[in-house]
Amino acid sequence: MKQINFEKKVNLSNYTTIKVGGFAEFFSKPNNANELIGLIKWSHLNNQQCRIIGAGSNLLINNILLKGLTICTKNMRSIKIDSVEGTVEAEAGIMLPALSNLLAKNGLQGGEWAVGIPGTIGGAICMNAGSRKFSLANNLLSVQVIDTKSLKIFEIQKKDINFKYRFSPFQQIIFYQFKLLILKALRYSKYKKKI
C-alpha cells in the first residue's frame, strides 16, 4: 500500500462554512479517487471509523475530538467539459459556483442556478441541491460511486436514483450505512450552447 498522508488533531472549524467544529483525530484531503480509496483501505485495516465531508456547507460538527479518520473531498476537482456535446464530468469536490462559471466560460447554459450555492457536486447530488424550480437532478445523467466495503467503483444512471425535492437516497445510504460514496457526476448535463 502506498504511503497514506494525513494530519493529526486538525481543527474542523476551518473546514466548515459556519466555522464551528471540534477536532479530527486523523484528517486527510485526497486529490483523486485512488488516494481516497487508499484512505478508506487504511481506515479498514486500522479499524478506524471513517467520515466524509466536502466543503463543510450546512455542516454542524460537535466541539469534541472526533475519533477516526475525517476525509475532506474538496481537492477532488477534476472536470471535463465537452462544449460540442454539452456534457460535463465533474469530481465530487468541484464547488457549484466554480462549475457554473466554467459552464459560462465554455458557452454553455443551464448551470446558472448554482452560482450562489456554496457546496460541492458530491454534496449537491446527495441533497439534490437547487434553487427555486431548478435542481441538480434536472440535468444529471449518471453518478459514479464507490462501494466503501468492497472498494468497487461503478456508475448509477439517473433513472435508477429516486430523487425528490432536496433529497436523494444517497442521504440514507451515506449517513446510516456509509456504503456508497459519490465520486463524480458523469455527463452532468445536456447543456445547451448559448446563442
MDAnalysis code that builds the backbone (N, CA, C; Angstrom):
import MDAnalysis as mda
import numpy as np

u = mda.Universe.empty(585, n_residues=195, atom_resindex=np.repeat(np.arange(195), 3), trajectory=True)
u.add_TopologyAttr("name", ["N", "CA", "C"] * 195)
u.add_TopologyAttr("resid", np.arange(1, 196))
u.add_TopologyAttr("resname", ["MET", "LYS", "GLN", "ILE", "ASN", "PHE", "GLU", "LYS", "LYS", "VAL", "ASN", "LEU", "SER", "ASN", "TYR", "THR", "THR", "ILE", "LYS", "VAL", "GLY", "GLY", "PHE", "ALA", "GLU", "PHE", "PHE", "SER", "LYS", "PRO", "ASN", "ASN", "ALA", "ASN", "GLU", "LEU", "ILE", "GLY", "LEU", "ILE", "LYS", "TRP", "SER", "HIS", "LEU", "ASN", "ASN", "GLN", "GLN", "CYS", "ARG", "ILE", "ILE", "GLY", "ALA", "GLY", "SER", "ASN", "LEU", "LEU", "ILE", "ASN", "ASN", "ILE", "LEU", "LEU", "LYS", "GLY", "LEU", "THR", "ILE", "CYS", "THR", "LYS", "ASN", "MET", "ARG", "SER", "ILE", "LYS", "ILE", "ASP", "SER", "VAL", "GLU", "GLY", "THR", "VAL", "GLU", "ALA", "GLU", "ALA", "GLY", "ILE", "MET", "LEU", "PRO", "ALA", "LEU", "SER", "ASN", "LEU", "LEU", "ALA", "LYS", "ASN", "GLY", "LEU", "GLN", "GLY", "GLY", "GLU", "TRP", "ALA", "VAL", "GLY", "ILE", "PRO", "GLY", "THR", "ILE", "GLY", "GLY", "ALA", "ILE", "CYS", "MET", "ASN", "ALA", "GLY", "SER", "ARG", "LYS", "PHE", "SER", "LEU", "ALA", "ASN", "ASN", "LEU", "LEU", "SER", "VAL", "GLN", "VAL", "ILE", "ASP", "THR", "LYS", "SER", "LEU", "LYS", "ILE", "PHE", "GLU", "ILE", "GLN", "LYS", "LYS", "ASP", "ILE", "ASN", "PHE", "LYS", "TYR", "ARG", "PHE", "SER", "PRO", "PHE", "GLN", "GLN", "ILE", "ILE", "PHE", "TYR", "GLN", "PHE", "LYS", "LEU", "LEU", "ILE", "LEU", "LYS", "ALA", "LEU", "ARG", "TYR", "SER", "LYS", "TYR", "LYS", "LYS", "LYS", "ILE"])
u.atoms.positions = np.array([
    [0.844, -1.196, 0.000],
    [0.000, 0.000, 0.000],
    [0.876, 1.242, 0.000],
    [0.469, 2.239, -0.791],
    [1.221, 3.486, -0.853],
    [1.164, 4.216, 0.481],
    [2.099, 5.157, 0.650],
    [2.132, 5.990, 1.844],
    [0.819, 6.751, 1.983],
    [0.219, 6.677, 3.159],
    [-1.022, 7.388, 3.433],
    [-0.684, 8.707, 4.113],
    [-1.147, 9.809, 3.536],
    [-0.867, 11.124, 4.100],
    [-2.078, 11.650, 4.856],
    [-1.885, 11.901, 6.139],
    [-2.928, 12.543, 6.924],
    [-2.300, 13.350, 8.041],
    [-3.089, 14.282, 8.563],
    [-2.666, 15.090, 9.701],
    [-3.386, 14.599, 10.941],
    [-2.860, 14.965, 12.094],
    [-3.495, 14.573, 13.356],
    [-4.035, 15.797, 14.074],
    [-5.156, 15.596, 14.769],
    [-5.809, 16.629, 15.578],
    [-5.990, 17.941, 14.807],
    [-6.728, 17.858, 13.726],
    [-6.998, 19.021, 12.878],
    [-8.300, 19.677, 13.318],
    [-8.267, 21.005, 13.426],
    [-9.445, 21.778, 13.817],
    [-10.420, 21.832, 12.637],
    [-11.567, 21.165, 12.781],
    [-12.530, 21.076, 11.688],
    [-13.324, 22.359, 11.479],
    [-13.247, 23.300, 12.409],
    [-13.943, 24.576, 12.189],
    [-13.354, 25.316, 10.993],
    [-12.124, 24.972, 10.628],
    [-11.504, 25.562, 9.437],
    [-12.041, 24.962, 8.141],
    [-12.847, 23.926, 8.261],
    [-13.368, 23.215, 7.090],
    [-14.890, 23.217, 7.019],
    [-15.540, 24.118, 7.768],
    [-16.986, 24.271, 7.664],
    [-17.294, 25.724, 7.318],
    [-18.362, 25.934, 6.572],
    [-18.683, 27.298, 6.136],
    [-19.123, 28.185, 7.287],
    [-19.650, 27.602, 8.368],
    [-20.070, 28.426, 9.503],
    [-19.018, 28.454, 10.616],
    [-17.868, 27.855, 10.348],
    [-16.690, 27.938, 11.225],
    [-16.930, 27.412, 12.638],
    [-17.620, 26.266, 12.733],
    [-17.758, 25.577, 14.017],
    [-17.309, 24.142, 13.840],
    [-16.877, 23.529, 14.921],
    [-16.496, 22.127, 14.857],
    [-15.377, 21.793, 15.812],
    [-15.270, 20.533, 16.120],
    [-14.228, 20.049, 17.008],
    [-12.979, 19.682, 16.227],
    [-12.290, 18.663, 16.709],
    [-11.029, 18.246, 16.104],
    [-11.144, 16.834, 15.554],
    [-10.505, 16.601, 14.406],
    [-10.437, 15.267, 13.821],
    [-9.185, 14.577, 14.342],
    [-9.339, 13.359, 14.823],
    [-8.177, 12.594, 15.280],
    [-7.185, 12.427, 14.122],
    [-7.694, 12.005, 12.954],
    [-6.903, 11.907, 11.728],
    [-7.674, 12.644, 10.627],
    [-6.958, 13.337, 9.756],
    [-7.614, 14.154, 8.737],
    [-6.810, 14.103, 7.443],
    [-7.522, 14.000, 6.307],
    [-6.819, 13.985, 5.026],
    [-7.681, 14.589, 3.930],
    [-6.993, 15.165, 2.908],
    [-7.654, 15.747, 1.740],
    [-7.098, 15.065, 0.489],
    [-7.721, 13.966, 0.053],
    [-7.223, 13.284, -1.152],
    [-7.404, 14.145, -2.394],
    [-6.505, 13.957, -3.362],
    [-6.555, 14.706, -4.612],
    [-7.285, 13.975, -5.727],
    [-7.525, 12.680, -5.540],
    [-8.185, 11.890, -6.582],
    [-8.781, 10.627, -5.973],
    [-9.483, 9.864, -6.804],
    [-10.170, 8.657, -6.330],
    [-9.194, 7.616, -5.789],
    [-8.011, 7.479, -6.401],
    [-7.042, 6.490, -5.921],
    [-6.572, 6.804, -4.503],
    [-6.312, 8.089, -4.233],
    [-5.913, 8.474, -2.878],
    [-7.056, 8.246, -1.896],
    [-8.282, 8.536, -2.316],
    [-9.448, 8.311, -1.465],
    [-9.598, 6.839, -1.126],
    [-9.444, 5.973, -2.122],
    [-9.534, 4.531, -1.896],
    [-8.454, 4.080, -0.912],
    [-7.229, 4.623, -1.066],
    [-6.150, 4.288, -0.136],
    [-6.493, 4.663, 1.289],
    [-7.130, 5.808, 1.480],
    [-7.523, 6.245, 2.824],
    [-8.603, 5.341, 3.417],
    [-9.570, 4.963, 2.591],
    [-10.627, 4.075, 3.082],
    [-10.034, 2.712, 3.445],
    [-9.103, 2.211, 2.611],
    [-8.420, 0.947, 2.932],
    [-7.688, 1.057, 4.268],
    [-6.984, 2.188, 4.456],
    [-6.245, 2.404, 5.703],
    [-7.195, 2.359, 6.898],
    [-8.348, 2.995, 6.766],
    [-9.309, 3.003, 7.878],
    [-9.808, 1.585, 8.172],
    [-10.021, 0.772, 7.117],
    [-10.446, -0.618, 7.324],
    [-9.366, -1.417, 8.040],
    [-8.123, -1.318, 7.518],
    [-7.020, -2.099, 8.071],
    [-6.689, -1.730, 9.510],
    [-6.926, -0.454, 9.855],
    [-6.601, 0.014, 11.196],
    [-7.831, 0.136, 12.091],
    [-8.943, -0.430, 11.624],
    [-10.171, -0.465, 12.413],
    [-10.578, 0.926, 12.897],
    [-10.478, 1.892, 11.998],
    [-10.808, 3.283, 12.328],
    [-12.139, 3.676, 11.689],
    [-12.932, 4.418, 12.443],
    [-14.147, 4.987, 11.869],
    [-13.735, 5.980, 10.781],
    [-14.571, 6.107, 9.737],
    [-14.248, 6.990, 8.619],
    [-15.464, 7.838, 8.281],
    [-15.264, 9.151, 8.162],
    [-16.356, 10.055, 7.785],
    [-15.884, 10.956, 6.656],
    [-16.845, 11.420, 5.843],
    [-16.530, 12.245, 4.684],
    [-17.187, 13.609, 4.834],
    [-16.420, 14.664, 4.547],
    [-17.002, 15.997, 4.430],
    [-16.545, 16.568, 3.086],
    [-17.355, 17.428, 2.510],
    [-16.969, 18.085, 1.265],
    [-16.463, 19.474, 1.585],
    [-17.259, 20.473, 1.265],
    [-16.890, 21.865, 1.556],
    [-17.320, 22.272, 2.960],
    [-18.006, 21.372, 3.666],
    [-18.474, 21.701, 5.006],
    [-19.656, 22.648, 4.997],
    [-20.372, 22.720, 3.876],
    [-21.558, 23.579, 3.784],
    [-22.712, 22.934, 4.556],
    [-23.445, 23.754, 5.313],
    [-24.586, 23.255, 6.092],
    [-24.187, 22.102, 7.006],
    [-22.986, 22.153, 7.525],
    [-22.485, 21.059, 8.347],
    [-22.182, 21.556, 9.760],
    [-22.837, 20.952, 10.736],
    [-22.568, 21.263, 12.140],
    [-21.766, 20.116, 12.737],
    [-20.605, 20.427, 13.278],
    [-19.746, 19.410, 13.874],
    [-19.610, 19.713, 15.357],
    [-19.868, 18.735, 16.182],
    [-19.779, 18.894, 17.630],
    [-18.363, 19.301, 18.048],
    [-18.254, 20.096, 19.077],
    [-16.957, 20.596, 19.547],
    [-16.273, 19.569, 20.446],
    [-15.932, 18.437, 19.848],
    [-15.271, 17.342, 20.558],
    [-14.165, 16.786, 19.660],
    [-13.393, 15.846, 20.189],
    [-12.423, 15.125, 19.365],
    [-13.169, 14.005, 18.653],
    [-13.204, 14.055, 17.327],
    [-13.867, 13.015, 16.548],
    [-12.872, 11.906, 16.255],
    [-13.124, 10.761, 16.865],
    [-12.228, 9.617, 16.704],
    [-12.264, 9.105, 15.275],
    [-11.159, 8.579, 14.798],
    [-11.084, 8.005, 13.474],
    [-10.628, 9.013, 12.433],
    [-10.914, 8.680, 11.186],
    [-10.429, 9.440, 10.041],
    [-11.541, 10.302, 9.440],
    [-11.258, 11.584, 9.270],
    [-12.162, 12.501, 8.564],
    [-11.517, 12.844, 7.221],
    [-12.278, 12.645, 6.157],
    [-11.778, 12.893, 4.802],
    [-12.529, 14.073, 4.199],
    [-11.778, 15.059, 3.739],
    [-12.349, 16.225, 3.052],
    [-12.097, 16.062, 1.552],
    [-13.159, 16.082, 0.749],
    [-13.033, 15.813, -0.689],
    [-12.843, 17.075, -1.539],
    [-12.600, 18.225, -0.903],
    [-12.510, 19.486, -1.646],
    [-11.398, 19.524, -2.697],
    [-10.377, 18.687, -2.562],
    [-9.284, 18.687, -3.544],
    [-9.562, 17.799, -4.750],
    [-10.671, 17.078, -4.727],
    [-11.029, 16.209, -5.851],
    [-11.822, 17.057, -6.850],
    [-11.084, 17.786, -7.704],
    [-11.703, 18.813, -8.539],
    [-11.478, 18.617, -10.035],
    [-11.256, 17.405, -10.462],
    [-11.080, 17.161, -11.893],
    [-12.408, 17.413, -12.619],
    [-12.319, 18.042, -13.776],
    [-13.533, 18.320, -14.550],
    [-13.223, 18.248, -16.039],
    [-14.151, 17.660, -16.799],
    [-14.040, 17.597, -18.259],
    [-15.323, 18.165, -18.838],
    [-15.188, 19.153, -19.701],
    [-16.344, 19.780, -20.337],
    [-16.247, 19.570, -21.846],
    [-17.297, 19.026, -22.421],
    [-17.389, 18.854, -23.870],
    [-18.405, 19.870, -24.371],
    [-17.913, 20.995, -24.900],
    [-18.799, 22.075, -25.346],
    [-19.651, 21.668, -26.538],
    [-19.159, 20.757, -27.350],
    [-19.909, 20.325, -28.529],
    [-21.106, 19.471, -28.115],
    [-20.846, 18.477, -27.274],
    [-21.917, 17.594, -26.801],
    [-22.754, 18.254, -25.704],
    [-22.170, 19.256, -25.040],
    [-22.866, 19.913, -23.934],
    [-22.894, 19.064, -22.689],
    [-21.815, 18.303, -22.473],
    [-21.766, 17.426, -21.301],
    [-20.570, 17.765, -20.413],
    [-20.688, 17.349, -19.153],
    [-19.662, 17.626, -18.151],
    [-19.444, 16.378, -17.316],
    [-18.193, 16.153, -16.933],
    [-17.841, 15.092, -15.999],
    [-17.103, 15.780, -14.863],
    [-17.688, 15.828, -13.670],
    [-17.123, 16.621, -12.576],
    [-16.955, 15.780, -11.318],
    [-15.741, 15.830, -10.735],
    [-15.490, 15.105, -9.495],
    [-16.249, 15.733, -8.329],
    [-16.390, 14.955, -7.271],
    [-17.220, 15.321, -6.119],
    [-16.815, 16.626, -5.452],
    [-15.547, 17.017, -5.516],
    [-15.081, 18.197, -4.797],
    [-15.239, 19.514, -5.531],
    [-15.699, 19.502, -6.783],
    [-15.907, 20.754, -7.532],
    [-16.988, 21.578, -6.840],
    [-16.683, 22.847, -6.599],
    [-17.667, 23.745, -5.998],
    [-18.692, 24.146, -7.059],
    [-19.959, 24.238, -6.652],
    [-21.019, 24.588, -7.594],
    [-20.802, 25.941, -8.274],
    [-20.389, 27.010, -7.550],
    [-20.134, 28.269, -8.251],
    [-19.031, 28.149, -9.311],
    [-17.991, 27.352, -9.014],
    [-16.912, 27.146, -9.986],
    [-17.444, 26.427, -11.220],
    [-18.298, 25.425, -11.004],
    [-18.904, 24.705, -12.135],
    [-19.740, 25.657, -12.977],
    [-20.548, 26.464, -12.321],
    [-21.396, 27.424, -13.029],
    [-20.565, 28.374, -13.885],
    [-19.471, 28.875, -13.320],
    [-18.590, 29.787, -14.058],
    [-17.898, 29.095, -15.226],
    [-17.455, 27.861, -15.028],
    [-16.799, 27.121, -16.108],
    [-17.759, 26.851, -17.262],
    [-19.012, 26.550, -16.929],
    [-20.001, 26.330, -17.983],
    [-20.173, 27.601, -18.817],
    [-20.297, 28.738, -18.114],
    [-20.474, 30.015, -18.816],
    [-19.268, 30.325, -19.707],
    [-18.057, 30.080, -19.189],
    [-16.846, 30.357, -19.966],
    [-16.747, 29.476, -21.208],
    [-17.395, 28.306, -21.143],
    [-17.396, 27.398, -22.290],
    [-18.627, 27.579, -23.170],
    [-19.364, 28.666, -22.935],
    [-20.505, 28.982, -23.775],
    [-21.714, 28.100, -23.560],
    [-21.838, 27.507, -22.360],
    [-22.955, 26.602, -22.082],
    [-23.894, 27.218, -21.048],
    [-25.173, 26.961, -21.208],
    [-26.147, 27.462, -20.243],
    [-26.816, 26.286, -19.542],
    [-27.449, 26.567, -18.408],
    [-28.152, 25.523, -17.659],
    [-27.627, 25.357, -16.252],
    [-26.496, 25.985, -15.923],
    [-25.948, 25.872, -14.579],
    [-25.989, 27.176, -13.807],
    [-26.732, 28.154, -14.331],
    [-26.760, 29.477, -13.702],
    [-27.297, 29.434, -12.278],
    [-28.254, 28.555, -12.026],
    [-28.878, 28.464, -10.703],
    [-27.869, 28.127, -9.602],
    [-26.751, 27.505, -9.958],
    [-25.792, 27.011, -8.966],
    [-24.767, 28.051, -8.522],
    [-24.753, 29.228, -9.150],
    [-23.679, 30.190, -8.908],
    [-23.606, 30.670, -7.456],
    [-24.708, 30.689, -6.742],
    [-24.689, 31.189, -5.367],
    [-24.748, 30.118, -4.296],
    [-24.611, 28.850, -4.662],
    [-24.716, 27.763, -3.675],
    [-23.320, 27.304, -3.269],
    [-22.953, 27.463, -1.989],
    [-21.578, 27.188, -1.554],
    [-21.325, 25.721, -1.209],
    [-21.641, 24.829, -2.131],
    [-21.435, 23.406, -1.872],
    [-20.683, 22.743, -3.004],
    [-20.400, 21.467, -2.825],
    [-19.693, 20.687, -3.834],
    [-20.678, 19.856, -4.651],
    [-20.195, 19.334, -5.771],
    [-21.008, 18.440, -6.600],
    [-21.461, 17.221, -5.787],
    [-20.545, 16.632, -5.026],
    [-20.897, 15.451, -4.233],
    [-22.027, 15.733, -3.259],
    [-21.906, 16.832, -2.524],
    [-22.949, 17.207, -1.576],
    [-24.243, 17.582, -2.278],
    [-24.118, 18.239, -3.436],
    [-25.308, 18.660, -4.191],
    [-26.089, 17.459, -4.707],
    [-25.384, 16.411, -5.126],
    [-26.063, 15.187, -5.558],
    [-26.754, 14.552, -4.357],
    [-26.045, 14.494, -3.248],
    [-26.584, 13.871, -2.043],
    [-27.881, 14.539, -1.598],
    [-27.938, 15.875, -1.658],
    [-29.122, 16.615, -1.199],
    [-30.076, 16.992, -2.316],
    [-29.708, 16.712, -3.560],
    [-30.436, 17.221, -4.715],
    [-30.595, 18.739, -4.567],
    [-29.459, 19.403, -4.429],
    [-29.433, 20.847, -4.220],
    [-30.056, 21.578, -5.390],
    [-30.569, 22.757, -5.102],
    [-31.157, 23.536, -6.163],
    [-31.545, 24.927, -5.719],
    [-32.189, 25.642, -6.618],
    [-32.663, 26.992, -6.363],
    [-33.976, 27.175, -7.103],
    [-35.029, 27.457, -6.351],
    [-36.381, 27.585, -6.907],
    [-36.761, 26.310, -7.645],
    [-37.125, 26.425, -8.926],
    [-37.592, 25.225, -9.650],
    [-36.451, 24.389, -10.212],
    [-35.222, 24.880, -10.128],
    [-34.080, 24.147, -10.672],
    [-33.420, 23.297, -9.590],
    [-32.920, 22.148, -9.983],
    [-32.151, 21.312, -9.054],
    [-31.113, 20.528, -9.840],
    [-30.160, 19.998, -9.120],
    [-29.097, 19.245, -9.765],
    [-29.650, 18.049, -10.543],
    [-30.669, 17.407, -9.999],
    [-31.225, 16.213, -10.643],
    [-31.849, 16.514, -12.003],
    [-32.237, 17.773, -12.260],
    [-32.840, 18.111, -13.552],
    [-31.933, 17.743, -14.724],
    [-30.627, 17.955, -14.572],
    [-29.697, 17.752, -15.678],
    [-28.764, 16.561, -15.505],
    [-28.801, 15.939, -14.351],
    [-27.895, 14.823, -14.072],
    [-28.218, 13.624, -14.959],
    [-27.186, 12.989, -15.482],
    [-27.378, 11.782, -16.291],
    [-26.955, 10.528, -15.545],
    [-25.842, 10.605, -14.780],
    [-25.397, 9.446, -14.018],
    [-24.411, 9.881, -12.943],
    [-24.174, 8.985, -12.000],
    [-23.275, 9.258, -10.873],
    [-22.292, 8.098, -10.741],
    [-21.029, 8.430, -10.572],
    [-20.032, 7.404, -10.282],
    [-19.848, 7.327, -8.775],
    [-19.917, 6.124, -8.232],
    [-19.803, 5.919, -6.784],
    [-18.791, 4.828, -6.483],
    [-18.390, 4.797, -5.212],
    [-17.546, 3.704, -4.740],
    [-18.263, 3.010, -3.598],
    [-18.271, 1.691, -3.632],
    [-18.788, 0.901, -2.514],
    [-17.674, 0.867, -1.476],
    [-17.899, 1.475, -0.321],
    [-16.829, 1.620, 0.669],
    [-16.474, 0.305, 1.358],
    [-17.278, -0.717, 1.167],
    [-16.947, -2.030, 1.739],
    [-16.056, -2.820, 0.779],
    [-16.505, -2.943, -0.477],
    [-15.751, -3.736, -1.460],
    [-14.711, -2.899, -2.205],
    [-14.832, -1.565, -2.148],
    [-13.977, -0.605, -2.853],
    [-14.115, -0.693, -4.375],
    [-15.246, -1.227, -4.834],
    [-15.524, -1.272, -6.264],
    [-16.178, 0.032, -6.701],
    [-15.763, 0.519, -7.882],
    [-16.321, 1.744, -8.449],
    [-17.307, 1.359, -9.553],
    [-18.474, 1.989, -9.540],
    [-19.449, 1.727, -10.585],
    [-20.307, 2.960, -10.813],
    [-21.119, 2.899, -11.875],
    [-21.934, 4.029, -12.288],
    [-23.408, 3.708, -12.079],
    [-24.160, 4.695, -11.576],
    [-25.608, 4.561, -11.398],
    [-26.286, 5.576, -12.311],
    [-27.195, 5.112, -13.132],
    [-27.934, 6.004, -14.022],
    [-28.971, 6.800, -13.232],
    [-29.256, 7.999, -13.699],
    [-30.225, 8.856, -13.005],
    [-31.571, 8.156, -12.846],
    [-32.002, 7.413, -13.856],
    [-33.309, 6.741, -13.797],
    [-33.396, 5.756, -12.631],
    [-32.242, 5.335, -12.114],
    [-32.212, 4.381, -11.001],
    [-32.043, 5.059, -9.647],
    [-32.071, 6.389, -9.630],
    [-31.937, 7.155, -8.392],
    [-33.248, 7.899, -8.153],
    [-33.884, 7.646, -7.046],
    [-35.186, 8.242, -6.747],
    [-35.019, 9.625, -6.117],
    [-34.716, 10.626, -6.964],
    [-34.565, 11.991, -6.476],
    [-35.929, 12.574, -6.118],
    [-35.953, 13.365, -5.039],
    [-37.140, 14.128, -4.651],
    [-36.669, 15.532, -4.309],
    [-37.607, 16.388, -3.930],
    [-37.261, 17.766, -3.589],
    [-36.235, 17.779, -2.454],
    [-35.036, 18.293, -2.735],
    [-33.921, 18.412, -1.784],
    [-33.601, 17.085, -1.091],
    [-33.752, 15.994, -1.824],
    [-33.496, 14.670, -1.256],
    [-33.015, 13.711, -2.332],
    [-32.092, 12.833, -1.933],
    [-31.730, 11.681, -2.759],
    [-31.517, 10.500, -1.820],
    [-31.619, 9.279, -2.337],
    [-31.387, 8.103, -1.497],
    [-29.964, 8.041, -0.930],
    [-29.031, 8.822, -1.529],
    [-27.661, 8.828, -1.006],
    [-27.617, 9.337, 0.433],
    [-28.556, 10.169, 0.823],
    [-28.576, 10.667, 2.202],
    [-28.706, 9.511, 3.187],
    [-29.599, 8.601, 2.925],
    [-29.794, 7.464, 3.819],
    [-28.619, 6.499, 3.753],
    [-28.143, 6.250, 2.539],
    [-27.029, 5.310, 2.371],
    [-25.774, 5.826, 3.063],
    [-25.456, 7.106, 2.848],
    [-24.229, 7.660, 3.401],
    [-24.308, 7.809, 4.907],
    [-25.407, 8.355, 5.413],
    [-25.469, 8.659, 6.832],
    [-25.741, 7.437, 7.708],
    [-26.442, 6.454, 7.178],
    [-26.810, 5.327, 8.025],
    [-25.983, 4.073, 7.775],
    [-25.512, 3.877, 6.546],
    [-24.747, 2.672, 6.258],
    [-23.324, 2.977, 5.808],
    [-23.086, 4.198, 5.344],
    [-21.798, 4.592, 4.773],
    [-21.311, 3.526, 3.791],
    [-22.154, 3.179, 2.854],
    [-21.817, 2.143, 1.886],
    [-21.405, 2.721, 0.540],
    [-22.188, 3.656, -0.004],
    [-21.875, 4.235, -1.303],
    [-21.398, 5.667, -1.129],
    [-20.276, 5.971, -1.727],
    [-19.701, 7.310, -1.652],
    [-19.630, 7.889, -3.057],
    [-20.148, 9.091, -3.230],
    [-20.178, 9.737, -4.544],
    [-18.776, 10.193, -4.936],
    [-18.317, 9.770, -6.104],
    [-17.012, 10.184, -6.619],
    [-17.130, 11.292, -7.648],
    [-18.093, 11.146, -8.562],
    [-18.219, 12.179, -9.593],
    [-19.576, 12.099, -10.259],
    [-19.973, 13.238, -10.803],
    [-21.159, 13.292, -11.656],
    [-20.671, 13.050, -13.070],
    [-21.173, 12.014, -13.688],
    [-20.780, 11.687, -15.051],
    [-21.755, 12.307, -16.030],
    [-21.191, 13.000, -17.032],
    [-22.018, 13.650, -18.038],
    [-23.107, 14.444, -17.337],
    [-22.667, 15.349, -16.494],
    [-23.539, 16.105, -15.604],
    [-24.791, 16.655, -16.271],
    [-24.684, 17.148, -17.477],
    [-25.867, 17.742, -18.061],
    [-25.804, 17.790, -19.571],
    [-26.948, 17.757, -20.188],
    [-27.069, 18.045, -21.620],
    [-27.261, 19.552, -21.740],
    [-26.205, 20.300, -21.502],
    [-26.304, 21.754, -21.552],
    [-26.509, 22.230, -22.973],
    [-27.150, 23.357, -23.102],
    [-27.373, 23.961, -24.406],
    [-26.333, 25.021, -24.673],
    [-25.858, 25.045, -25.891],
    [-24.915, 26.083, -26.310],
    [-25.643, 27.413, -26.339],
    [-25.006, 28.430, -25.756],
    [-25.613, 29.767, -25.780],
    [-25.660, 30.284, -27.199],
    [-26.735, 30.992, -27.520],
    [-26.904, 31.549, -28.881],
    [-26.392, 32.982, -28.906],
])
